[in-house]
């Protein structure tokens, strides 16, 4: 059975002192009963991953990386491998985020390689995808989302899906203050689940968690998360404030 998940993507924010403070506030404020029903993940910057692992200690809150290189090692200046992440206790990675696609030119082919490498190293993956505003205006959003999922993930064997979480990001609703309506979120999440079911099986589709990642806030979280095919969220700005992040977690 799929899990409810709330993951906080901190992006390029917080120094070490701020990281420790935020994590301590989240750990202190979260209710134990909540962690029984909801998986909570935080994704600090690379330089603070080790700090996050240590601060969270034996907590059930997990730490994820925001990216990784597909290569195991080599002359890739500035890059981080899956093995390096695992070496400090990080076993989950976010791949395909819209900002990685837009600013760093990550294509579906590149992401396919990263997915394969992460799975080979027994990492868990939060795989992101979604349409831009023009795609939605031209009514191409379903086509684009289907293509992104298929090109990066549909070569995988069925058992690999036990290590994959999907995160739908309507790019037009990230950092813009815009948010997809609950109906739009549910429509796309249902389409995604149907697409996975058609390629694999209803059982696989029903087991995969699909997160919404588009300007979720305490004020709209409950309404979005109440949809049957929305299993939580990939949270950006609101994850940088303990009070807001805790409120979103409680809304799942």
Rosetta blueprint (number, residue, H / E / L):
1 X L
2 X L
3 X L
4 X E
5 X E
6 X E
7 X E
8 X E
9 X E
10 X L
11 X L
12 X L
13 X L
14 X L
15 X L
16 X H
17 X H
18 X H
19 X H
20 X H
21 X H
22 X H
23 X H
24 X H
25 X H
26 X H
27 X H
28 X H
29 X H
30 X L
31 X L
32 X H
33 X H
34 X H
35 X H
36 X H
37 X H
38 X E
39 X E
40 X E
41 X E
42 X E
43 X E
44 X L
45 X L
46 X H
47 X H
48 X H
49 X H
50 X H
51 X H
52 X H
53 X H
54 X H
55 X H
56 X H
57 X L
58 X L
59 X L
60 X L
61 X L
62 X E
63 X E
64 X E
65 X E
66 X L
67 X L
68 X L
69 X L
70 X L
71 X L
72 X L
73 X L
74 X L
75 X L
76 X L
77 X L
78 X L
79 X L
80 X L
81 X L
82 X H
83 X H
84 X H
85 X H
86 X H
87 X H
88 X L
89 X L
90 X L
91 X L
92 X E
93 X E
94 X E
95 X E
96 X L
97 X L
98 X H
99 X H
100 X H
101 X H
102 X H
103 X H
104 X H
105 X L
106 X L
107 X L
108 X H
109 X H
110 X H
111 X H
112 X H
113 X H
114 X H
115 X H
116 X H
117 X H
118 X H
119 X H
120 X H
121 X L
122 X L
123 X L
124 X E
125 X E
126 X E
127 X E
128 X E
129 X E
130 X L
131 X L
132 X L
133 X H
134 X H
135 X H
136 X H
137 X H
138 X L
139 X L
140 X L
141 X H
142 X H
143 X H
144 X H
145 X H
146 X H
147 X H
148 X H
149 X H
150 X H
151 X H
152 X H
153 X H
154 X L
155 X L
156 X L
157 X L
158 X H
159 X H
160 X H
161 X H
162 X H
163 X H
164 X E
165 X E
166 X E
167 X E
168 X E
169 X L
170 X L
171 X H
172 X H
173 X H
174 X L
175 X L
176 X L
177 X L
178 X L
179 X L
180 X L
181 X L
182 X H
183 X H
184 X H
185 X H
186 X H
187 X H
188 X H
189 X H
190 X H
191 X H
192 X H
193 X H
194 X H
195 X H
196 X H
197 X H
198 X H
199 X H
200 X L
201 X L
202 X H
203 X H
204 X H
205 X H
206 X H
207 X H
208 X L
209 X L
210 X E
211 X E
212 X E
213 X L
214 X L
215 X L
216 X L
217 X L
218 X H
219 X H
220 X H
221 X H
222 X H
223 X H
224 X H
225 X H
226 X L
227 X L
228 X L
229 X L
230 X L
231 X L
232 X E
233 X E
234 X E
235 X E
236 X L
237 X H
238 X H
239 X H
240 X H
241 X L
242 X H
243 X H
244 X H
245 X H
246 X H
247 X H
248 X H
249 X H
250 X H
251 X H
252 X L
